[in-house]
Amino acid sequence: MRFYLATRFLFPRHFHLRIFAICFAAVHLPLIAFLASQAALGEWQWQVFVPLLGATLAGTVFAIYALGALLAPIRQASSMLRQVQDGKPITDIPAGGRDLAGELLDSVGLAALATNTRISQLRDAAERDLLTGMRNRRGFLDAAAHLRTGTRATLALVDIDHFKRVNDVFGHDEGDLVLQEFAHRLTDTMRRSDLVARWGGEEFAILIPGIGPREAQAMMERLRTALHADPIGPDPEEPVTFSCGLAFLRGPDQIAVAMQRADKALYAAKRGGRDRITLDAEFALSA
């Protein structure tokens, strides 16, 4: 470390240039010694100097090229660390040799991959609802922000009817089972391209790209009918139902407004007797 610190004045931001400078000086030592001896003897042997100069220049070019190639593992290791720092995925980990540079590359590669995997796990955990396994509010909003501008879509807000009664009468464990089963039914009903999330409590949010509220209403109606045909919940006399509000939007910049509209439509569905799907009139007309 002492020599490394002592030579920092040579290209302080470029380690490879520092090595090149030291090697350049080392390669030219024979030439400098020859010139010094010629000066001391008062002679000048061109037939010796010219081949020596050519060999020195050739050795310099070769040393610069070879050292640049030998530093490749360090450059790759540094690049992987920058990828991790920038939050980019590590897709390719080159194999190193058994020497010092190879071991460094292998160690950095494994550490970068482990760190990248851990970051992905933490990000996924932060955007997933632990109970249902689907996206949470944060995960929904982050994913919804990638909706292409101008894309027509429908936003649905779904709320399980009288869910508080399930918790109060049968306990929170039964309530959790209801949420899990309802989330499973909801996910099975929607398409792969649809974005489904637990918005909070017994409320769920769905972004359905490519269709208007009328088509989305038909999709949600299929789920409502299926729950009547094959009910869920701890009380067979009062099977679980849901209310839903639908709003139309075009692009991610309208999500916040669509949320407000869908929430109003959901409130209208509950006020109208629950167990129904209600369209937001203004957005439905614009679809």
C-alpha positions in Angstrom: 0.0 0.0 0.0 2.9 2.4 0.7 4.1 2.3 -2.9 0.5 2.6 -4.2 -0.1 5.7 -2.0 3.3 7.1 -2.9 2.6 7.0 -6.6 -0.9 8.6 -6.5 0.5 11.8 -8.0 0.9 9.9 -11.3 -2.5 10.0 -13.0 -4.5 10.0 -9.6 -7.8 9.0 -11.4 -6.4 6.5 -13.8 -4.8 3.4 -12.3 -3.9 1.8 -15.6 -2.1 4.9 -16.8 0.0 4.9 -13.6 1.0 1.3 -14.4 1.8 2.2 -18.0 4.0 5.1 -16.8 5.9 2.9 -14.4 6.4 0.2 -17.0 7.4 2.8 -19.6 10.1 4.1 -17.4 11.3 0.6 -16.6 11.4 -0.5 -20.2 13.5 2.6 -21.1 16.1 2.0 -18.3 18.5 0.0 -20.7 18.3 2.8 -23.2 19.0 5.5 -20.6 21.9 3.4 -19.2 23.3 3.1 -22.7 23.1 6.8 -23.4 24.7 7.6 -20.0 27.6 5.2 -20.8 28.1 6.7 -24.2 28.2 10.1 -22.7 30.7 9.1 -20.1 33.0 7.4 -22.7 32.6 10.2 -25.2 31.5 7.8 -27.9 28.4 7.3 -30.0 27.8 3.9 -31.5 24.9 4.3 -33.9 24.9 0.7 -34.9 24.1 -0.3 -31.3 21.8 2.6 -30.4 19.4 2.2 -33.3 18.6 -1.5 -32.7 18.4 -0.8 -29.0 16.0 2.1 -29.6 13.8 0.0 -31.9 13.7 -2.8 -29.4 12.8 -0.4 -26.6 9.9 1.1 -28.6 8.6 -2.3 -29.6 8.8 -3.5 -26.0 6.9 -0.4 -24.9 4.1 -0.9 -27.4 3.8 -4.6 -26.4 3.9 -3.8 -22.6 1.1 -1.2 -23.0 -1.1 -3.6 -25.0 -0.4 -6.6 -22.7 -1.0 -4.6 -19.5 -4.2 -3.3 -20.9 -5.4 -6.8 -21.6 -4.2 -8.1 -18.2 -6.3 -5.3 -16.5 -9.5 -6.5 -18.2 -10.6 -8.5 -15.1 -10.3 -5.4 -12.9 -12.2 -3.3 -15.4 -15.0 -6.0 -15.5 -15.1 -6.2 -11.7 -15.4 -2.4 -11.5 -18.1 -2.4 -14.2 -20.2 -5.0 -12.2 -19.9 -2.9 -9.0 -21.1 0.2 -10.9 -24.1 -1.8 -12.2 -25.0 -2.8 -8.7 -24.6 0.8 -7.5 -26.9 2.0 -10.3 -29.5 -0.7 -9.5 -29.0 -2.5 -12.9 -29.4 -6.3 -13.1 -26.2 -8.4 -13.4 -26.8 -10.7 -16.3 -23.3 -11.9 -17.2 -20.5 -12.9 -14.7 -17.3 -13.8 -16.5 -15.2 -16.6 -15.1 -11.8 -15.6 -13.7 -8.6 -17.6 -13.4 -6.7 -18.8 -10.3 -4.4 -15.8 -10.1 -5.0 -12.7 -8.1 -6.9 -10.8 -10.8 -9.1 -13.8 -11.5 -9.9 -14.4 -7.9 -10.8 -10.7 -7.6 -13.1 -11.0 -10.6 -14.8 -14.1 -9.2 -15.2 -12.6 -5.7 -16.7 -9.3 -7.0 -18.9 -11.2 -9.4 -20.4 -13.4 -6.7 -20.8 -10.5 -4.4 -22.4 -8.4 -7.1 -24.8 -11.2 -8.0 -25.7 -11.8 -4.3 -26.3 -8.1 -3.7 -28.3 -7.8 -6.9 -30.5 -10.8 -6.0 -31.0 -9.4 -2.5 -32.0 -6.0 -3.8 -34.5 -7.6 -6.1 -35.9 -9.6 -3.2 -36.2 -6.5 -1.0 -37.8 -4.6 -3.8 -40.2 -7.4 -4.5 -41.0 -7.7 -0.8 -41.6 -4.0 -0.5 -44.1 -4.1 -3.4 -45.9 -7.4 -2.5 -48.8 -8.0 0.0 -47.6 -10.7 2.4 -51.1 -12.2 2.9 -52.3 -12.6 -0.6 -49.0 -12.6 -2.6 -50.3 -10.0 -5.0 -48.9 -6.5 -5.4 -49.6 -3.9 -2.7 -50.5 -0.3 -3.3 -46.9 0.7 -3.9 -46.3 -2.1 -6.3 -49.5 -1.3 -8.1 -48.7 2.4 -8.6 -45.1 1.6 -9.6 -46.3 -0.9 -12.2 -49.2 1.3 -13.4 -46.7 4.1 -14.1 -45.4 2.1 -17.0 -48.7 2.1 -18.8 -48.0 3.6 -22.2 -49.3 7.1 -22.7 -52.5 7.2 -24.6 -53.4 3.5 -23.9 -57.1 3.1 -23.2 -57.7 1.2 -20.0 -60.2 0.7 -17.2 -59.5 1.0 -13.5 -61.5 -1.1 -11.1 -61.8 -0.7 -7.4 -63.3 -3.8 -5.7 -64.4 -4.0 -2.0 -65.6 -7.1 -0.2 -69.1 -6.5 1.2 -69.6 -6.7 5.0 -66.0 -7.9 5.5 -65.9 -6.4 9.0 -68.7 -8.8 10.0 -66.5 -11.7 9.0 -63.7 -10.5 11.3 -66.0 -9.7 14.2 -68.1 -12.9 14.1 -65.6 -15.5 12.9 -62.2 -13.9 13.8 -59.3 -12.5 11.9 -57.9 -15.9 10.9 -61.1 -16.6 8.9 -61.0 -13.1 7.6 -57.5 -13.7 6.3 -58.7 -16.9 4.6 -61.5 -15.0 2.9 -59.0 -12.4 1.6 -56.7 -15.1 0.3 -59.4 -17.0 -1.5 -61.0 -13.9 -2.9 -57.6 -12.7 -4.2 -57.1 -16.2 -5.8 -60.5 -16.0 -7.5 -59.8 -12.4 -8.6 -56.4 -13.3 -10.1 -57.8 -16.3 -11.9 -60.6 -14.2 -13.5 -58.3 -11.5 -14.8 -55.9 -11.7 -17.8 -52.2 -11.9 -17.5 -51.8 -8.4 -18.8 -54.1 -7.0 -16.1 -52.5 -5.5 -13.0 -54.2 -6.8 -9.8 -53.3 -5.5 -6.3 -54.5 -5.4 -2.8 -55.2 -1.7 -2.3 -55.6 -2.0 1.4 -57.8 -3.9 3.9 -60.6 -5.7 2.0 -60.2 -3.4 -1.1 -58.5 -4.4 -4.3 -57.4 -2.4 -7.4 -57.3 -3.6 -10.9 -55.8 -1.9 -14.0 -57.2 -3.5 -17.2 -55.4 -2.1 -20.3 -56.8 -2.2 -23.8 -60.6 -2.3 -23.0 -63.3 0.1 -21.9 -65.6 0.0 -18.9 -68.3 -2.0 -20.6 -65.9 -4.9 -21.4 -64.4 -4.6 -17.9 -67.9 -4.7 -16.4 -68.5 -8.0 -18.2 -65.3 -9.4 -16.8 -66.2 -8.4 -13.2 -69.7 -9.7 -13.7 -68.3 -13.2 -14.5 -66.5 -13.1 -11.1 -69.6 -12.0 -9.3 -71.6 -14.8 -10.9 -68.9 -17.3 -10.1 -68.9 -16.3 -6.4 -72.7 -16.9 -6.4 -72.3 -20.3 -8.0 -69.3 -21.4 -5.9 -69.4 -19.2 -2.7 -66.6 -18.6 -0.3 -66.6 -17.5 3.3 -67.2 -19.2 6.7 -71.0 -18.7 6.7 -72.9 -20.6 4.0 -76.0 -18.6 4.7 -74.2 -15.3 3.9 -71.6 -16.0 1.1 -69.0 -13.4 0.3 -70.0 -10.8 -2.3 -68.2 -7.7 -3.6 -69.0 -4.2 -4.9 -67.0 -2.7 -7.7 -66.5 0.8 -9.3 -65.1 1.2 -12.8 -63.5 4.3 -14.4 -62.0 4.9 -17.8 -58.5 6.4 -18.4 -56.0 7.0 -21.1 -52.4 6.7 -20.0 -50.6 6.8 -16.6 -51.1 10.5 -16.1 -54.9 9.9 -15.5 -54.5 7.2 -12.9 -55.0 9.5 -9.9 -58.1 11.0 -11.4 -59.4 7.6 -12.4 -58.9 6.4 -8.8 -61.2 9.2 -7.5 -63.8 8.4 -10.2 -63.6 4.6 -9.5 -63.9 5.3 -5.8 -67.1 7.4 -6.3 -68.5 4.6 -8.5 -67.7 2.0 -5.8 -69.4 4.2 -3.2 -72.5 4.3 -5.5 -72.4 0.5 -5.8 -72.4 0.2 -2.0 -75.1 2.8 -1.6 -77.2 1.0 -4.2 -77.3 -2.2 -2.2 -73.8 -3.8 -2.7 -73.1 -6.9 -4.7 -73.0 -5.0 -8.0 -70.6 -3.3 -10.5 -71.1 0.4 -11.2 -69.6 2.5 -14.0 -68.4 6.0 -13.6 -70.7 7.9 -16.0 -68.3 10.5 -17.1 -65.4 8.1 -18.0 -67.8 5.6 -19.5 -69.1 8.3 -21.9 -65.5 9.1 -22.9 -64.5 5.5 -23.7 
